[in-house]
Amino acid sequence: MFRSLARSSPRLTILRNHLNFGKNPRYIMSVPTTMKAVVVEQTGGPEVLQFRTSHPVPTPQAGQLLVRNNISGVNYIDTYFRTGLYASPKPEILGREGAGTVAAVGPETTGFNVGDRVAWLATNGYAEFTAVPAVKTVKIPEGISDEDVMASFLSGLTVLAFAKETYPVQKGDWVLLHAAAGGAGFLMTQILKTMGAKVIGTAGGAEKCALVKSLGADVVIDYRSEEGKDWVKLVKDATGGRGVDIVYDSVGKDTWEGSLEAVKRKGTIVWFGNASGPVPPIPLPKLSPKCVKIARPTLFGYIETREEFEYYTNELFSLLKSGQLKTKIHKVYPLEDIAQVHKDLEGRKTMGKPLLKP
């Protein structure tokens, strides 16, 4: 009887699949059969983001958890998958991080129980429920809110890995950080200062520059101002003509040539974003005069193992709990306003991290 009912009821199907029959059963909370979600069926502008109210709730498979999302993060990389700059199969649900409560535990999945408060890195975050890999999920410590975690999770792990491994920042290093008031830049400015670096931050507009200065940046350049248009000269002046030890550049197309000019001899440039468009192919001889090193890292290359993932999440949570790392939420948008979120991101109207409330 149970088997026949399970075939006709998606809710019972989820229940049947995840009781783990006799092996440490962990009962699911009430899970609906459909949910609110944002689906992208083809590449394009923000108009391709389709808000739906009856999308099927996923069933967690082996090694997965079903998470009821309380808050989901929105990152600039989401726009790359929407536009097709980064290839991904369609249809898809965008969103690469979320925080919420475990609603069901998939078969052969250990370490988590229904009701655990967790943060995850995966895909399909623009939804009420997401089936996520347990290996990329962590329990959120007491004393840290879901909102603070989502304002810092993917971006914070990224900048920690880039500052510790891509180029290990040393005390006294001069660092040029583009988009210092953005979701990643806001966190990176603070992290760089905890490491003893001297930070030159660029941002657009007086309000954003004031924010970056309040975070402890040593020099702030408003690239929209008349003086700031020649930001390479200002960087050289600040460093006594030497140039910076390291450039962290998430802007790309509009800044790549200036970044090459602003870096010192034997310096390093880390490109990790394309806010203004991708960096074009660079002829290798262009790097020769100053023996410049370049890197194009991604976070997931640094957190492939569970040990690596836990190392960086523990680092991040420690900074949050100690108060050394402060978060800034631009705005919490309802899920149905996702098109506006993308417009605000691409229009550079955000300061800090935009979040979604599914």
For each residue, the residues with C-beta under 8 A, 3 or more apart:
1: 4 5
2: 5 6 12 16
3: 6 7 16
4: 1 7 8
5: 1 2 8 9 12
6: 2 3 9 12 13 15 16
7: 3 4 13
8: 4 5 12
9: 5 6 12 13 33
10: 13 14 33 56 57
11: 14 15 31 32 33
12: 2 5 6 8 9 15 16
13: 6 7 9 10 16 17 59
14: 10 11 17 18 28 31 57 59 66 104
15: 6 11 12 18 19 28
16: 2 3 6 12 13 19
17: 13 14 59 60 106 107
18: 14 15 26 28 60 104 105 106 107
19: 15 16 25 26 27
20: 23 24 25 26 105 107
21: 25
22: 25
23: 20
24: 20
25: 19 20 21 22
26: 18 19 20 105 113 114
27: 19 114
28: 14 15 18 31 66 103 104 105 114
29: 68 101 103 104 114 115
30:
31: 11 14 28 57 66 68 103 104 129
32: 11 35 57
33: 9 10 11 56 57
34: 53 54 55 56 57
35: 32 54 55 56 57 127 128 129 358
36: 51 52 53 55 127 128 335 336 358
37: 51 52 55 93 124 126 127 128 335
38: 49 50 51 52 93 94 95 126 127 335 338
39: 50 52 55 91 92 93
40: 43 48 49 50 81 82 90 91 92 93 94
41: 48 50 90 91
42: 48 90
43: 40 48 82 83 84 90
44: 47 48 82 83
45: 48 82 83
46: 49 82 338 339 340 342 343 346
47: 44 339
48: 40 41 42 43 44 45 82
49: 38 40 46 82 94 126 338 339 342
50: 38 39 40 41
51: 36 37 38 335 336 338
52: 36 37 38 39 55
53: 34 36
54: 34 35
55: 34 35 36 37 39 52 93 127
56: 10 33 34 35
57: 10 14 31 32 33 34 35 66 128 129
58: 66 124 129 130 131
59: 13 14 17 66 131
60: 17 18 64 65 66 104 105 106 109 131
61: 64 106 107 131
62: 106 107 108 109
63: 106 108 109 133 134 135
64: 60 61 106 109 131 132 133 134
65: 60 102 104 105 106 109 112 118 120 131 132 133 134 137
66: 14 28 31 57 58 59 60 102 103 104 105 106 129 130 131 132
67: 98 100 101 102 103 118 120 129 130 131 132 137
68: 29 31 100 101 102 103 128 129
69: 72 98 99 100 125 127 128 129 130 358
70: 98 99 100 101 146 357 358
71: 98 99 100 146 147 149 150 332 355 356 357
72: 69 95 97 98 99 125 126 127 150 355 356 358
73: 95 96 97 98 125 150 151 153 154 155 353 355 356
74: 78 95 333 338 341 342 345 353 354 355 356
75: 78 96 97 154 155 183
76: 79 80 182 183 250 273 275 345
77: 80 81 86 96 273
78: 74 75 81 82 94 95 96 342
79: 76 82 83 85 342 345 346
80: 76 77 83 85 86 274
81: 40 77 78 84 85 86 88 92 94
82: 40 43 44 45 46 48 49 78 79 94 342
83: 43 44 45 79 80
84: 43 81 87
85: 79 80 81 274 278
86: 77 80 81
87: 84
88: 81 92
89: 92
90: 40 41 42 43
91: 39 40 41
92: 39 40 81 88 89 123 124
93: 37 38 39 40 55 123 124 125 126 127
94: 38 40 49 78 81 82 123 124 125 126
95: 38 72 73 74 78 98 123 124 125 126 127 130 356
96: 73 75 77 78 121 122 123 125 154
97: 72 73 75 119 120 121 122 125 150 153 154
98: 67 69 70 71 72 73 95 119 120 125 130 132 150
99: 69 70 71 72 117 118 119 120 140 146 149 150 153
100: 67 68 69 70 71 117 118 146
101: 29 67 68 70 115 116 117 118
102: 65 66 67 68 105 112 113 114 115 116 118
103: 28 29 31 66 67 68 114 129
104: 14 18 28 29 31 60 65 66 114
105: 18 20 26 28 60 65 66 102 109 112 113 114
106: 17 18 60 61 62 63 64 65 66 109 131 134
107: 17 18 20 61 62
108: 62 63
109: 60 62 63 64 65 105 106 112 134
110: 134
111: 134
112: 65 102 105 109 116 118 134 137 139
113: 26 102 105 116
114: 26 27 28 29 102 103 104 105
115: 29 101 102
116: 101 102 112 113 139
117: 99 100 101 139 140 146
118: 65 67 99 100 101 102 112 137 138 139 140
119: 97 98 99 137 138 140 146 149 150 153 313
120: 65 67 97 98 99 130 132 133 136 137 138
121: 96 97 136 137 153 154 157 303
122: 96 97 125 130 132 133 136
123: 92 93 94 95 96
124: 37 58 92 93 94 95 127 130 131
125: 69 72 73 93 94 95 96 97 98 122 130 356
126: 37 38 49 72 93 94 95 335 338 356 358
127: 35 36 37 38 55 69 72 93 95 124 130 335 358
128: 35 36 37 57 68 69 335 358
129: 31 35 57 58 66 67 68 69 103
130: 58 66 67 69 95 98 120 122 124 125 127
131: 58 59 60 61 64 65 66 67 106 124
132: 64 65 66 67 98 120 122 136 137
133: 63 64 65 120 122 136 137
134: 63 64 65 106 109 110 111 112 137
135: 63 306 309
136: 120 121 122 132 133 303 309
137: 65 67 112 118 119 120 121 132 133 134
138: 118 119 120 309 310 313
139: 112 116 117 118
140: 99 117 118 119 144 146 149 317
141: 144 317 321
142:
143: 321
144: 140 141 148 149 317 320 321
145: 148 149
146: 70 71 99 100 117 119 140 149 150
147: 71 150 151 327 329 332 355
148: 144 145 151 152 320 327
149: 71 99 119 140 144 145 146 152 153 320
150: 71 72 73 97 98 99 119 146 147 153 353 355
151: 73 147 148 183 327 328 329 352 353 355
152: 148 149 155 156 187 316 320 325 327 353
153: 73 97 99 119 121 149 150 156 157 316
154: 73 75 96 97 121 157 158 299
155: 73 75 152 158 159 183 184 187 353
156: 152 153 159 160 187 191 316 319 325
157: 121 153 154 160 161 299 303 312 313 316
158: 154 155 161 162 184 272 299
159: 155 156 162 163 184 187 188 191 248
160: 156 157 163 164 191 312 315 316
161: 157 158 164 165 166 297 299 302 303 312
162: 158 159 165 166 167 188 248 270 272 297
163: 159 160 166 167 168 169 188 191 192 195
164: 160 161 168 169
165: 161 162 168 302
166: 161 162 163 270 295 297
167: 162 163 246 268 270 295
168: 163 164 165
169: 163 164 173 175 192 195 197 246
170: 173 195 196 197
171: 195 196 197
172: 196 197 198
173: 169 170 196 197 198 245 246
174: 197 198 200 238 239 242 243 244 245 246 264
175: 169 192 197 198 199 200 244 245 246 247 248
176: 200 202 235 244 246 247 248 249 259 262 263
177: 180 185 188 189 192 199 200 201 202 217 247 248
178: 185 202 247 248 249 250 251 255 259
179: 182 184 185 202 203 250 251 273 275
180: 177 185 186 188 189 199 201 202 203 208 212 215 217 220
181: 185 186 201 203 204 208 209 211 212 351 352
182: 76 179 185 186 250 275 350 351
183: 75 76 151 155 186 187 330 350 352 353 354
184: 155 158 159 179 187 188 250 272 273
185: 177 178 179 180 181 182 188 189 201 203 212 250
186: 180 181 182 183 189 190 211 212 215 327 328 351 352 353
187: 152 155 156 159 183 184 190 191 325 327
188: 159 162 163 177 180 184 185 191 192 248
189: 177 180 185 186 192 193 199 201 212 215 216 217
190: 186 187 193 194 215 216 324 325 326
191: 156 159 160 163 187 188 194 195 319 325
192: 163 169 175 177 188 189 195 197 199
193: 189 190 196 197 199 215 216 217
194: 190 191 319 324 325
195: 163 169 170 171 191 192
196: 170 171 172 173 193
197: 169 170 171 172 173 174 175 192 193
198: 172 173 174 175 218
199: 175 177 180 189 192 193 216 217 218 219
200: 174 175 176 177 217 218 219 220 221 235 238 239 244
201: 177 180 181 185 189 209 212 215 217 219 220 221
202: 176 177 178 179 180 220 221 222 223 228 231 255
203: 179 180 181 185 208 209 211 212 220 221 222 223
204: 181 208 222 223 224 348
205: 208 209 222 224
206: 209 210 222
207: 210 211 351
208: 180 181 203 204 205 211 212 222 351
209: 181 201 203 205 206 212 213 220 221 222
210: 206 207 213 214
211: 181 186 203 207 208 214 215 328 351
212: 180 181 185 186 189 201 203 208 209 215 217 220
213: 209 210 217 220
214: 210 211
215: 180 186 189 190 193 201 211 212
216: 189 190 193 199
217: 177 180 189 193 199 200 201 212 213 220
218: 198 199 200 238
219: 199 200 201 234 235 238
220: 180 200 201 202 203 209 212 213 217
221: 200 201 202 203 209 228 231 234 235
222: 202 203 204 205 206 208 209 225 227 228
223: 202 203 204 228 229 231
224: 204 205 228
225: 222 228 229
226: 229
227: 222 230 234
228: 202 221 222 223 224 225 231 234
229: 223 225 226
230: 227 233 234
231: 202 221 223 228 234 235 258 262
232: 235 236 258 261 262
233: 230 236 237
234: 219 221 227 228 230 231 237 238
235: 176 200 219 221 231 232 238 239 243 244 262
236: 232 233 239 241 242 243 262
237: 233 234 240 241
238: 174 200 218 219 234 235
239: 174 200 235 236 242 243 244 264
240: 237
241: 236 237
242: 174 236 239 264
243: 174 235 236 239 261 262 263 264 265 267
244: 174 175 176 200 235 239 247 262 263 264 267
245: 173 174 175 263 264 267 268
246: 167 169 173 174 175 176 263 267 268 269 270
247: 175 176 177 178 244 259 262 263 267 268 269 270
248: 159 162 175 176 177 178 188 270 272
249: 176 178 252 255 256 259 269 270 271 272 273
250: 76 178 179 182 184 185 271 272 273 274 275
251: 178 179 254 255 273 274 275 276
252: 249 255 256 271 273 274 275 276 277 278 279
253: 256 274 276 277 278 279 280
254: 251 276 277
255: 178 202 249 251 252 258 259 276
256: 249 252 253 259 260 271 279 280 282
257: 260 261
258: 231 232 255 261 262
259: 176 178 247 249 255 256 262 263 269 271
260: 256 257 263 269 286 287 292
261: 232 243 257 258
262: 176 231 232 235 236 243 244 247 258 259
263: 176 243 244 245 246 247 259 260 267 268 269 290 292
264: 174 239 242 243 244 245 267 290
265: 243 290 291
266: 290 291 292 293
267: 243 244 245 246 247 263 264 290 292 293
268: 167 245 246 247 263 292 293 294 295
269: 246 247 249 259 260 263 292 293 294 295
270: 162 166 167 246 247 248 249 294 295 296 297
271: 249 250 252 256 259 279 294 295 296
272: 158 162 184 248 249 250 296 297 298
273: 76 77 179 184 249 250 251 252
274: 80 85 250 251 252 253 277 278 279
275: 76 179 182 250 251 252 348
276: 251 252 253 254 255
277: 252 253 254 274
278: 85 252 253 274
279: 252 253 256 271 274 282
280: 253 256
281:
282: 256 279 286 287 294
283: 286
284: 287 288
285: 288
286: 260 282 283
287: 260 282 284 290 291 292 293 294
288: 284 285 291
289:
290: 263 264 265 266 267 287
291: 265 266 287 288
292: 260 263 266 267 268 269 287
293: 266 267 268 269 287
294: 268 269 270 271 282 287
295: 166 167 268 269 270 271
296: 270 271 272
297: 161 162 166 270 272 301 302
298: 272 301
299: 154 157 158 161 302 303
300: 303 304
301: 297 298 304
302: 161 165 297 299 308 312
303: 121 136 157 161 299 300 308 309 312
304: 300 301 308
305: 308 309
306: 135 309 310
307: 310 311
308: 302 303 304 305 311 312
309: 135 136 138 303 305 306 312 313
310: 138 306 307 313 314
311: 307 308 314 315
312: 157 160 161 302 303 308 309 315 316
313: 119 138 157 309 310 316 317
314: 310 311 317 318
315: 160 311 312 318 319
316: 152 153 156 157 160 312 313 319 320 325
317: 140 141 144 313 314 320 321
318: 314 315 321 322
319: 156 191 194 315 316 322 324 325
320: 144 148 149 152 316 317 323 325 327
321: 141 143 144 317 318
322: 318 319 325
323: 320 326
324: 190 194 319
325: 152 156 187 190 191 194 316 319 320 322
326: 190 323
327: 147 148 151 152 186 187 320 352 353
328: 151 186 211 351 352 353
329: 147 151 332 352 353 354 355
330: 183 344 350 351 352 353 354 355
331: 344 350 354 355
332: 71 147 329 355 356 357
333: 74 337 338 340 341 354 355 356 357
334: 337 356 357
335: 36 37 38 51 126 127 128 338 356 357 358
336: 36 51
337: 333 334 340 341
338: 38 46 49 51 74 126 333 335 341 342 356
339: 46 47 49 342 343
340: 46 333 337 343 344
341: 74 333 337 338 344 345 354 356
342: 46 49 74 78 79 82 338 339 345 346
343: 46 339 340 346 347 349
344: 330 331 340 341 347 349 350 354
345: 74 76 79 341 342 348 349 350 354
346: 46 79 342 343
347: 343 344
348: 204 275 345
349: 343 344 345
350: 182 183 330 331 344 345 353 354
351: 181 182 186 207 208 211 328 330
352: 151 181 183 186 327 328 329 330
353: 73 74 150 151 152 155 183 186 327 328 329 330 350
354: 74 183 329 330 331 333 341 344 345 350
355: 71 72 73 74 147 150 151 329 330 331 332 333
356: 71 72 73 74 95 125 126 332 333 334 335 338 341
357: 70 71 332 333 334 335
358: 35 36 69 70 72 126 127 128 335
